[in-house]
Amino acid sequence: METSELLKRVRQIEIKTKGLSNNIFAGEYHSAFKGRGMAFAEVREYQYGDDIRDIEWNVTARFNKPFVKVFEEERELTVMLCVDVSGSLEFGSVVQTKRRMQTEIAATLAFSAIQNNDKIGVIFFSDRIEKFIPPKKGRKHILYIIRELLEFKPESNRTDVGCAVEYLTSVIKRRCTAFLLSDFIDGKDFRQPLTIANRKHDVVAVQVYDRRTAELPDVGLMQIRDAETGEELLVDTSSKKVRNQHAAWWRGQQNRLRETFTRSGVDNVSVRTDHDYVTALMGLFKQRS
């Protein structure tokens, strides 16, 4: 992509997603992803009505009069976007590719995070960790993230969700909110690393999928190429049996995925590329509030 075209795309995404985060998601995001509880702020002299359990005994003994610990709600979060950049995300049959929708969702979450004064970082993954952007604040940082979401070229086309969540667990030491964005077309079982990651962090899964991944059109012979392995196959989509087999595969895939999220305790939402992701995210936020 030419530099001028890239800057134009970045600006378009900034205008759209920043508007969404400011006008639609502001309150819902704030409620859905609260801080980690109460954090110690300072000590002050005891006042009538203070809870005696908050007395700071060391300071009280030093000054020979009672002091109490003051707490404040710890609102600031670290937000991590774990973004799948494998080959299957480049597929799109209707309005846009899965990767383009995923980029808009990631940018919307990023602007929502900085509006809430949260730090935001990114892990790009395929079947390996492709790139790590440490969490920071600020518009300049967000625009850098959007450029990478648009332009990043992975070394591998394959997918390993488990390796991404294992890396998240090891590299981010303090508890964070992590959005796992993928189509989750992964032949490996990632339930165990996801469960471990969700014990340490607050993990939320966002699945992006295309309608043609769920159902084949009846258009006769179709040449299909696997974007991750390069394998090609000639499929007779006019056959009802073939279409039903594909639909059954998709239902099985989704059932296994839902079971993985349920057993891991991970909140999740699925968005089709020709549907409105705003509605899906609003539903997720309200569910968590």
BASE-293389 format. One record per residue (C-alpha): x negated, y, z negated; residue in three letters. Coordinates in pm, 1 decimal. Layout:
N
east	north	up	tidren
X	Y	Z	ALA
...
//
This chain:
289
east	north	up	tidren
0.0	0.0	0.0	MET
-131.4	344.8	96.9	GLU
-216.0	577.7	-193.2	THR
54.3	829.8	-94.3	SER
315.9	552.8	-66.7	GLU
205.1	408.8	-402.3	LEU
235.5	748.5	-574.3	LEU
579.7	794.0	-418.5	LYS
693.7	452.6	-546.4	ARG
551.1	523.5	-892.3	VAL
737.9	854.5	-902.5	ARG
1064.1	692.6	-785.0	GLN
1040.5	426.9	-1052.6	ILE
947.7	685.3	-1317.0	GLU
1252.1	902.8	-1233.3	ILE
1495.2	609.5	-1231.1	LYS
1366.9	416.5	-1532.6	THR
1287.4	718.9	-1747.5	LYS
1641.2	843.8	-1685.6	GLY
1781.4	506.5	-1792.2	LEU
1569.4	493.8	-2107.5	SER
1659.2	854.0	-2203.2	ASN
2029.8	855.3	-2123.4	ASN
2150.7	498.2	-2160.8	ILE
1912.8	285.2	-2364.4	PHE
1785.6	533.9	-2622.8	ALA
2016.2	443.5	-2912.3	GLY
2048.6	75.1	-2825.5	GLU
1671.8	20.6	-2801.1	TYR
1617.1	205.7	-3130.6	HIS
1874.0	-14.3	-3305.8	SER
1775.0	-342.0	-3141.7	ALA
1401.9	-316.3	-3208.1	PHE
1360.7	-168.2	-3552.6	LYS
1031.9	-135.2	-3732.2	GLY
882.5	-401.3	-3954.0	ARG
1054.5	-284.7	-4274.9	GLY
926.1	-55.1	-4548.0	MET
568.5	69.1	-4551.1	ALA
386.2	233.8	-4843.9	PHE
351.3	609.4	-4785.0	ALA
225.5	782.1	-5104.1	GLU
259.4	812.0	-5483.2	VAL
436.3	1091.3	-5669.5	ARG
539.7	1165.6	-6025.7	GLU
831.4	967.9	-6163.8	TYR
1168.7	1145.8	-6137.2	GLN
1493.6	1065.9	-6313.9	TYR
1677.1	793.8	-6121.6	GLY
1366.0	632.8	-5965.6	ASP
1353.9	253.3	-5973.6	ASP
1113.3	144.4	-6248.4	ILE
1004.6	-143.0	-6022.1	ARG
836.1	117.7	-5801.4	ASP
606.9	245.4	-6079.2	ILE
240.7	245.0	-5973.2	GLU
81.5	126.2	-6298.1	TRP
-284.1	194.1	-6208.3	ASN
-216.9	562.5	-6127.1	VAL
17.6	591.6	-6427.8	THR
-258.0	467.5	-6661.2	ALA
-515.5	702.8	-6506.1	ARG
-306.2	1019.5	-6550.3	PHE
-121.5	909.3	-6862.6	ASN
219.8	984.3	-6709.1	LYS
442.2	774.6	-6481.1	PRO
393.6	773.0	-6103.6	PHE
598.2	579.8	-5848.1	VAL
520.0	441.4	-5504.2	LYS
710.0	605.6	-5217.8	VAL
804.4	391.9	-4917.5	PHE
924.4	489.2	-4574.8	GLU
1077.0	285.4	-4297.6	GLU
805.2	163.6	-4065.1	GLU
960.4	252.5	-3731.3	ARG
660.2	248.3	-3503.6	GLU
618.8	-75.1	-3311.2	LEU
366.1	-228.9	-3079.4	THR
547.1	-350.6	-2766.9	VAL
385.1	-601.1	-2533.0	MET
508.3	-678.8	-2182.0	LEU
405.0	-1029.6	-2073.9	CYS
455.3	-1010.0	-1697.7	VAL
456.3	-1307.7	-1460.3	ASP
268.3	-1223.1	-1138.4	VAL
276.6	-1570.4	-980.5	SER
367.3	-1628.2	-615.6	GLY
733.6	-1717.8	-673.9	SER
806.6	-1360.4	-790.1	LEU
747.6	-1234.2	-434.6	GLU
1066.6	-1406.5	-315.6	PHE
1378.7	-1203.4	-241.5	GLY
1672.2	-1291.5	-16.3	SER
1928.1	-1016.3	-75.4	VAL
1847.7	-670.5	-209.2	VAL
1492.5	-687.1	-345.8	GLN
1220.3	-928.0	-453.5	THR
1212.2	-1067.1	-804.0	LYS
886.9	-881.5	-864.7	ARG
1038.4	-545.1	-770.6	ARG
1330.4	-588.1	-1011.5	MET
1091.8	-713.0	-1278.8	GLN
880.3	-399.5	-1229.4	THR
1183.4	-173.3	-1283.3	GLU
1286.4	-364.8	-1597.2	ILE
930.5	-347.1	-1734.1	ALA
909.6	28.2	-1661.8	ALA
1247.8	88.8	-1830.9	THR
1132.1	-98.2	-2141.4	LEU
802.0	92.7	-2135.8	ALA
972.1	435.1	-2125.8	PHE
1214.0	323.4	-2399.1	SER
913.1	224.2	-2609.8	ALA
728.2	554.8	-2580.6	ILE
1049.3	747.5	-2646.0	GLN
1064.4	552.6	-2973.3	ASN
698.2	649.4	-3035.7	ASN
586.3	288.3	-2986.4	ASP
261.8	168.0	-2834.2	LYS
294.1	-35.1	-2514.2	ILE
57.1	-291.9	-2364.0	GLY
71.9	-551.5	-2085.6	VAL
-44.0	-908.2	-2026.0	ILE
-33.2	-1006.6	-1656.6	PHE
-30.3	-1383.4	-1617.2	PHE
-5.2	-1658.4	-1355.4	SER
-145.3	-1996.7	-1461.8	ASP
-417.1	-1792.5	-1632.5	ARG
-448.7	-1451.9	-1794.7	ILE
-495.3	-1219.0	-1499.1	GLU
-526.2	-887.1	-1682.8	LYS
-482.3	-741.2	-2031.8	PHE
-392.9	-374.1	-2087.2	ILE
-431.9	-288.4	-2458.5	PRO
-137.4	-110.1	-2627.8	PRO
-144.7	271.9	-2616.3	LYS
99.3	562.8	-2617.5	LYS
175.6	839.6	-2369.4	GLY
312.8	912.2	-2023.0	ARG
-26.9	878.9	-1853.9	LYS
-60.9	527.7	-1994.1	HIS
291.6	435.1	-1875.9	ILE
220.1	559.3	-1521.7	LEU
-98.9	349.5	-1516.6	TYR
109.8	46.4	-1619.1	ILE
365.3	114.4	-1341.4	ILE
85.2	142.1	-1081.5	ARG
-50.3	-193.6	-1195.8	GLU
297.2	-350.5	-1190.7	LEU
335.2	-238.2	-828.1	LEU
-13.6	-307.9	-698.4	GLU
-171.9	-583.5	-906.1	PHE
-294.1	-880.5	-698.3	LYS
-335.8	-1202.5	-898.9	PRO
-615.4	-1452.6	-841.9	GLU
-371.6	-1745.6	-867.3	SER
-19.0	-1803.0	-732.6	ASN
79.5	-2065.9	-989.4	ARG
263.2	-2029.9	-1323.6	THR
182.4	-2126.6	-1681.9	ASP
410.0	-1950.4	-1930.9	VAL
250.6	-2139.5	-2220.2	GLY
-93.2	-1988.1	-2154.5	CYS
58.1	-1636.5	-2167.7	ALA
227.1	-1681.6	-2505.4	VAL
-81.3	-1855.4	-2649.6	GLU
-290.8	-1555.0	-2544.1	TYR
-33.4	-1316.4	-2695.8	LEU
-54.8	-1503.7	-3028.1	THR
-434.1	-1489.1	-3033.6	SER
-502.3	-1136.4	-2903.3	VAL
-232.8	-930.4	-3082.9	ILE
-310.0	-957.7	-3452.6	LYS
-26.4	-752.3	-3604.0	ARG
339.9	-836.5	-3547.5	ARG
477.1	-689.5	-3225.1	CYS
785.1	-701.8	-3004.6	THR
697.0	-895.7	-2689.1	ALA
907.3	-904.8	-2371.9	PHE
834.4	-1215.1	-2165.0	LEU
932.3	-1134.9	-1802.8	LEU
935.2	-1424.2	-1555.1	SER
1151.1	-1641.3	-1331.0	ASP
1039.1	-1927.8	-1560.5	PHE
988.1	-2168.8	-1271.0	ILE
725.3	-2366.8	-1455.3	ASP
694.8	-2745.2	-1452.2	GLY
516.9	-2751.6	-1789.1	LYS
684.3	-2756.1	-2131.2	ASP
603.5	-2429.8	-2312.5	PHE
839.1	-2471.6	-2610.3	ARG
568.5	-2528.0	-2873.3	GLN
347.9	-2225.5	-2790.3	PRO
663.1	-2011.3	-2755.4	LEU
786.4	-2122.2	-3099.4	THR
447.4	-2040.9	-3255.6	ILE
438.4	-1700.1	-3083.3	ALA
790.9	-1617.4	-3200.5	ASN
700.7	-1694.7	-3562.3	ARG
424.6	-1434.5	-3550.2	LYS
592.7	-1185.1	-3315.1	HIS
943.3	-1090.6	-3204.1	ASP
960.1	-1249.5	-2857.9	VAL
1239.5	-1164.9	-2611.6	VAL
1265.4	-1348.2	-2277.1	ALA
1392.7	-1177.1	-1960.5	VAL
1452.2	-1410.6	-1665.1	GLN
1474.7	-1263.3	-1314.9	VAL
1608.1	-1492.5	-1041.8	TYR
1737.4	-1481.0	-684.1	ASP
2077.0	-1619.7	-580.7	ARG
1911.1	-1843.3	-319.5	ARG
1708.1	-2011.1	-593.2	THR
2039.9	-2109.7	-750.1	ALA
2229.4	-2201.8	-431.1	GLU
2125.8	-2280.5	-73.2	LEU
2317.5	-2115.0	212.6	PRO
2477.9	-2330.3	480.5	ASP
2264.1	-2218.4	777.1	VAL
2142.8	-2546.8	927.6	GLY
1773.2	-2639.2	939.9	LEU
1557.0	-2414.7	724.3	MET
1178.8	-2406.5	687.0	GLN
1098.7	-2359.4	317.2	ILE
755.3	-2275.5	179.9	ARG
656.8	-2304.4	-186.1	ASP
499.7	-1966.3	-270.4	ALA
287.8	-2118.3	-548.0	GLU
155.6	-2438.6	-385.1	THR
184.7	-2349.8	-14.6	GLY
373.9	-2674.9	51.0	GLU
623.4	-2652.9	339.2	GLU
944.8	-2847.6	383.7	LEU
1214.6	-2866.2	650.6	LEU
1555.7	-2871.3	481.3	VAL
1893.7	-2938.0	641.5	ASP
2112.0	-2688.0	456.0	THR
2418.5	-2792.0	659.5	SER
2421.5	-3110.5	451.3	SER
2657.8	-3074.3	155.2	LYS
2462.0	-3345.9	-26.6	LYS
2138.1	-3144.8	4.3	VAL
2307.8	-2827.0	-118.9	ARG
2462.2	-3013.9	-412.3	ASN
2127.7	-3171.3	-504.0	GLN
1964.2	-2828.8	-505.1	HIS
2245.4	-2683.5	-718.0	ALA
2208.8	-2974.7	-962.2	ALA
1831.8	-2911.2	-985.2	TRP
1897.6	-2545.7	-1069.2	TRP
2156.9	-2629.7	-1337.2	ARG
1912.6	-2875.1	-1494.8	GLY
1635.9	-2614.6	-1484.7	GLN
1857.7	-2355.1	-1655.3	GLN
1982.5	-2600.6	-1918.1	ASN
1624.3	-2694.2	-2011.5	ARG
1528.0	-2327.5	-2025.1	LEU
1822.1	-2237.3	-2250.9	ARG
1735.7	-2528.1	-2479.8	GLU
1373.8	-2409.0	-2498.8	THR
1481.2	-2056.5	-2595.7	PHE
1737.7	-2182.2	-2848.7	THR
1494.5	-2417.4	-3020.1	ARG
1222.3	-2151.8	-3021.5	SER
1461.6	-1892.1	-3167.7	GLY
1394.3	-1654.8	-2876.2	VAL
1658.9	-1403.5	-2765.3	ASP
1696.4	-1409.5	-2388.2	ASN
1881.1	-1269.5	-2089.1	VAL
1899.4	-1372.6	-1721.6	SER
1932.9	-1117.3	-1440.1	VAL
2000.4	-1191.3	-1072.9	ARG
1824.6	-964.6	-823.8	THR
2151.5	-851.7	-662.3	ASP
2313.7	-774.9	-1000.3	HIS
2276.6	-476.1	-1233.2	ASP
1996.1	-526.0	-1485.7	TYR
2120.7	-226.3	-1687.0	VAL
2433.0	-418.7	-1791.1	THR
2225.0	-724.9	-1881.5	ALA
1978.6	-526.6	-2095.5	LEU
2258.6	-335.1	-2268.9	MET
2419.5	-667.4	-2360.0	GLY
2086.7	-793.6	-2498.1	LEU
2028.9	-476.9	-2704.1	PHE
2380.7	-480.9	-2850.3	LYS
2347.6	-850.4	-2934.3	GLN
2036.6	-769.0	-3141.9	ARG
2170.2	-453.5	-3312.4	SER
//
